[in-house]
């Protein structure tokens, strides 16, 4: 009896120790995952910020030779007239990160543009219009395109309701490897967005790599495979691509055309939108504080002033 009792106590103790080990092991593993995710997010953000800042500096330098961007007169209430511009967003959330715009600020930016007579179109529509217009005429006046990079889930949760509220179209550029992963849109979300018709889905490559730095074969795969996967999933044509990190070269542009994209957009490094070069259109990153006249001033510098 005593022996049996001892055995029971021993196995119970063993059970407690093991379950304790398993539980703490599980939490350790969970914590590690969390950490890895945070590190990954931080690394991606750092890369994108670095590129965006480099490009913004170049743009500001060119612009300052014509317009003194530090002159308070230029920051005040002067309303700049923009014929056509492409806005670039990443996260729409309440985090105080530099790639984040708060949902209420996105709302305010869209409202400001509407109140000032601006129209919103999809990127594919803009490519088609520029492609078919003669080179001597500019096809738009007071028209903008909204683009959201990377396919974050906060687009679906926070930006899409704002777009619906104002019935404003936009484009979401997804990275195939990230679809369905934490913080990213799922296939169901992508399908819903696509079927609703307000948001156009576009290619942002399979693995989010700088195309201009890849070997031609890899660059081609990143673009063509991404398009193929999206077209198969949505059972529809995918017309547009946005180069990750704004990275491209002459070969990438040629390949994008060859694959069948009707146009491609970059970041600040690209061309000002024109019908002559549809495969490296410039976009401008919009931040939290680009509100009211500041927003139009930014677009004015990027699309009217810098040739
Ligand atoms: Zn990206």
Boltz pocket constraint, residues with backbone or C-beta under 6 A from the ligand:
constraints:
  - pocket:
      binder: B
      contacts: [[A, 149], [A, 150], [A, 204], [A, 208], [A, 243], [A, 244], [A, 245]]
      max_distance: 6.0
